[in-house]
Each structure stands twice: as structure tokens, then as C-alpha cells.
Amino acid sequence: MTRFSETTEFRPGWAERAERFVAAARIIVGFERVWPALWPATGIAGLALAASLFNLFSPLPWPLHSLILACLVTAIALTLYFNLEHVEWPRWDEGARRLERDSALEHRPVSESSDTLAAGNGDPFAEELWHAHLKARLVLLPVFHLALPHSALAKRDPRALRYGVLVLIAFGLIIARGDWFQRLESIFTPNPGLIATMDAWIEPPAYTGEEPVYLGASGKITVPAGSVLKVRVHGADHRPSVTLDDVHFAGDKGEYATEAKLTESDHVRVRAGGHTIGSWKITLIPDKAPTIGFAAAPAATERQALKLSYVSSDDYGVTAARAIIKPHNGPGDPLIVDLPLPEHADHPVTLTSFHDLTENPYAGLEVDITLEAMDAAGNKATSATVTFKLPQRIFTDPLARALIELRQNLATEGLAARGRTVKTLDALTYAPELFFEGKSAAYLALRMALHSTEGAETGEDFKRIEDLLWQTAVGLEHGGLLTMAEQLRRMQAMIMQMMAQGAPQADIDAALQRYNELTQRYLAALAQNAPHNGGPSDPNAKVLGDQDIAALLKAIQDLSQAGDRLKAMQLLAMLQSLLENAQVSGGEGQNGSGGGDAAANQALQALGDLMGKQRLLLDKTFRQADGNGDPKDGGAKGLAQQQGQIRGDLETLKKKSGKQGAGGPNLDKAKRYMEDAQQALSLSDFGRASTLQKYVLDELRKGAEAVAKAAGQTQGQQGQNGQDPLGRASNARGTGSSDVRIPDAQVLQRARDILMELRRRAGQQGRPKQELDYIDRLLKQF
């Protein structure tokens, strides 16, 4: 609201201009009053700013920092309160008088512009004279101007301390340079939670194959159940907190860490000094339970092995599968049979495995078979139960059959069958000179079983007797065919395990070569023990020759090299199935020799047994070196004694075959390696011992090949009717039928090329991270 109502008729706009100058004058007068009153508050604030620029606050502990900050705020507030308590804002007339003084106006034309005629109102002459006076005064008014404020601060700061504060601030700015803003902030940040930094990430379970998820300050994350949240907080002077039950940070000196396994979806917050430095909404993907079932009903092969075909699946892959076998409607401890599985198969997989359970007391009984699968998270699933009669070994030797019957009685009746078993063994060993001619080893074994049964009390005692009776019965059977079949099954299981676990291709190739050698020995033994009935082979039977077996093994190797190990495992299972069910048509005469030199066959069998014992000892040495040895082995000393026993068996074999026998040089080398290995074991040098034992196996294998070659067995046994050991015409071809499709050579080569290119690109670290992650996911499928 203007105070120049009477003058507007003479100089339009003058009133508004004068009002603006009066307002500015009031501000100047107000500044002159307030500015001196701000001292020493401004000096205290200036000193605080200078201290922050010199970074004096950051090293202080937060309690001391907080105390200093409180003192500064209190001091500034008190000085401002007492100094500004009596300060008044200038009135209008005071601003007008300041404008008049700065503009050198006489007679107060601004402050008295609102004056009115005191006497003579209504008198034309008096009014005319008043207006003439006002007009003359306005015409003579100069241009308005205002002088700069005049501070009285010097009176309040007679020692000019304010200039020292300014100098400190200037030097502080020079030292701080680009960090000045952060240093100024340090005045008001004594709380360490505000300057603490954090690294946080979530590691999914290793079995999922997923990459870690790195977290920002906040966000929504979806991860598999069982993932582990890991948080690292840096630069905190006291312990942070996290909103998870029973989870606490550990550490000191500003470094704290914690981790927690996530079991349910949650909103997780990390706080330091009362401030949230991390906040995430985490959703967990539950791990589904695996599935497993029979792909086909259990069956028995021609070699009396149990054939189990099963299909399993899991969202991240089944880690373990087994068959649980219990007597049907009867007591008895469950028999657990582990089943082979591929690695990280997140889709249904169908496999077939073969298991020789003829050594188990349940052989020949009706049993209930249930399949069980487990994933890495511990989830389990079982299949429907199937009732099946376990296959049993058919013994042709009368004494062997009697021993098997005794063994079954001991296994099912225990102590109740002890007396009857002792009497039966005593009767069976009557008149050894009449009934055990050439079977002295069997006689001694039965007498040992008799005396052991008399003192047997525990289940372990009966178990040892059952094993002794079984080994004796097997020894009474002809040809060692059962032992070779078991070696084939074990080798097949080992190869499938290597493929499932992603073993190097060179190791798989070596194992396949060994499998091929065992196959040839098995076929030779199969031909030797074929019945000589002269009957024709079944014209509808599928036949398999050496070239077919070689082609199948080559296809398995190519599939493995191309990365399709699942199909390679299926093809290997098919080949094992063919071998398990192989039958040999017996020809008449078998070239007049019954399949080769009997002495050479016995030498081959003995060498095979020696190799089996040596391989078992090698496994024990590996386990002892890893600290997982069986205490029953007696440690390094016990293994050395076992190595000495095997060396003694080799010397016995050499004496029987004569010094000039086939394979003699290789057996001599094997003996020397055995002596060195025995010495290394006695010194607990397991690394050197295992190397020497590998040399022993290599020399034994070479010796067996030399014996087989000398006996003419390396080319197989063919009868006069032109059939090979599988009853196949020598000029026939075919591999039988199977639902496993073998890719052709072009497809396999293309797959190998793609696999090599993926591996090459995976090694180029300069590629984008997303591309490298994608390549890694592709390679995991191989």
C-alpha cells in the first residue's frame, strides 16, 4: 500500500518508484543491524567449515564427532539468540529517512510526502498555495540512490578475527580441491552408517549350475531355494544388522560380514547406524522332488544278472538313485543297489543297468524292488514296488550245488542252521582221497568252513563263512566265466560313471579299450564252455560278431567325443545287454581241441585272477593315500603284506607254467615291480606304490596277451560249422535292433566341430559377458 496518494497527479509512477527505494533502504538498514549481531556465531561456523575442509572431522570416532557437532550447534544457537533478541526490523519511515539521507534530499520530501494541509481546507487560495508548494518540491527532486551498507562489525570484532577465519577457509578450499563438498558434508555425518559401503550377492546352490546374483542397494530378486545370501559391510565403526532371524554380523575394525541360507521368501534389509543400506524383496523358487520309475519290468539275463531299466528326472538333476530290495512278505535287511545316473540331467533320462546279485543270499527268492531317487537338496521320491524273483546262479557241479544250499540255510536261519551245516560239511569232506582227487583246494576250504561254523556266533562270522562257501562253489565251476562276466559288468558301470561325472575323454577312451579287451576274453571263455551238442543255432536269433562289437564301441566313443554322453551311456547299456544275453552254439570238435590249450586257459584264468587282486589292491592304496582307508586292511603294513601275497601267487603261477612259458619276460617285470611296490608300501610311500602297481597291471596284461596269442585265442574260437563264439556265421553281419539311434559320421563330426568352436570361444575373455555366460550354459550340456 503506497503512502504517496497526494503526489501522483503531478508525477505519475513516482510513488511506486519511491516505494521500491524505501523497501531497499529498509533492507540495507536491516542488514546493518543484523550482520554485526551474527558475530561471533558466523566466526564459530567459519571455524567449523575450515576444520571440515582440512578433513579434521572424518578421523574422529562417532561419539566425539557427535559431541563436537552438538557443542557447535549449541554455541551458534545461543549467540544468535542473545545477539538477535533486541534487533528490530526497520520501519517504513526509517527506510524513507535512509533514502533521503543517501539521496541528499532536503526538507524530507519522501518521509513527509503524505503530509496534508493542516489549516485552510476549503479555502481556494490556501489549497492552491499548498499544491504549488508540492509541485515545486517534486520538480526539484534529484534521482534516488542508496549507499552501500555500513557494517558495525568492526566494533564487535576489534581484533579482526573474522579475517583469520576467512584465510583458514581459503586455505581449506585449496587443500580440499575437488573433494570440498564431501568434506563439508562430513560435519553433519558423524553416523558411520551413512558412509558405510556394502557388497552383497546371492550364491545359488552349486547343483543348480546357476551364476551368483550380485545385489545393488535395492531390488526384487528370484533365486532357487537354498541359496546363500552373503553381505560384506565396509567402513562401519559398529556392528550392522540384518532382518533375518538368528543372523548376525561378525567382524571388527570397520569390516563386517555375514551370510545366511535362504529357506523362505522374505523382504531382507541391512541397516548400519540406523540407516538402511540394502533392501531386497527375495522370492525363492522351491526345489521340486525328483521322480523315478521302472521303464520296464525287472528281468534276468542269460548270465543270471538282474536287469533294471528305469526313468528318472528332476528340475536340477537326480544326484543319487538306488534300488531297495526286500524279501517279499518276509523278514530281512534291505539290500541296497546303487544305480548309475548322468550328471545334471534336468529332463527325463532312461537308463539300464545290470547287477550280479547271485552272490547275495536273496538270490532265487521272491523280493520286492522299490526304486528311490534323491536330488542335491535332499528331496526323495520312490517308485511303485515290483515283486520279482531274483535270478540265481545255476551250478552244474553237484558239490557246488550242495554248498550253495548250505549257504542259503546259514543266511536265512543263522544259528539254527549251524549244527546241521557242520554235520553236512563233515559228510561232504568224507574220504577226500576218493571224492576230492585233484580238488585239494576245495577240500581244505570246506574243512576250514566246517571249523569256522562250529565257532560262529555273530552275523559277521556267518557272513565270512557264506563268502567262503560261495568262492568254493564258484571255483568248482568250470572256465571262470562267471568272474569274467562280473568284470565286464563292473567295467561297464565304471565307464558309465565316468561319463556321468564328466571325466576327460582320454580316460574314457582308455576304459573303452579295456572294456573291448575284456569282451574278447569273455567271448573266448564263452566259446570254450559252450555245450558240444552239435545242435543248430536258432535261425531267428540275433547275431553279433567282432566287427559289430568294434563298430558299437567306436560309435560309443564317437558319441562321447561329440558331447552326447547320455546317448553313449544308452548305447553302452545296449551292448552290455547283448553280451549278457549272448548264447554260443556249440560245434562238433571245435577244431579238435575243445577250444584251445587247457594249460594256456588255466594260465589265462590265473592271470586274470591276479590282475583282479592287484587292481583291488591299487584301489585300496588310493583310498589309503586319501586318508579313507579301511582299518581292516591294516594300514600301510597290511597293504604291503597283501602285495607280498600277490607276488607269491605270481611266483607259483610261473613255476607251473615253466621258465620258458609265454609271457615270461612280462611276468618277471611284474614281479620286480611288485617287490618295489611292497617296499614302498612298507615305507608308507603311497604315491610311488600306486605308480608301481599300475606298472604291475600293465605287465600282467601284456603277459596275458602273450599267453593268449601263443594259444591261438586272440582271433576267437570258431567251430567247424563256420560259427563265431556267439553262434553267428562268420560271413554274417548285423547288430540287432535297438531303440538307440546311432548318428552317422557326418553328424558326429559336425557335433565335434561345434563343440570345439564353443570351447575356443569360451576361452576368449574379451567377448561380452552375456555371450560367455551363454556359451558356458551350452558347454554344461556336454
Disulfide bonds with the S-S distance in Angstrom:
none
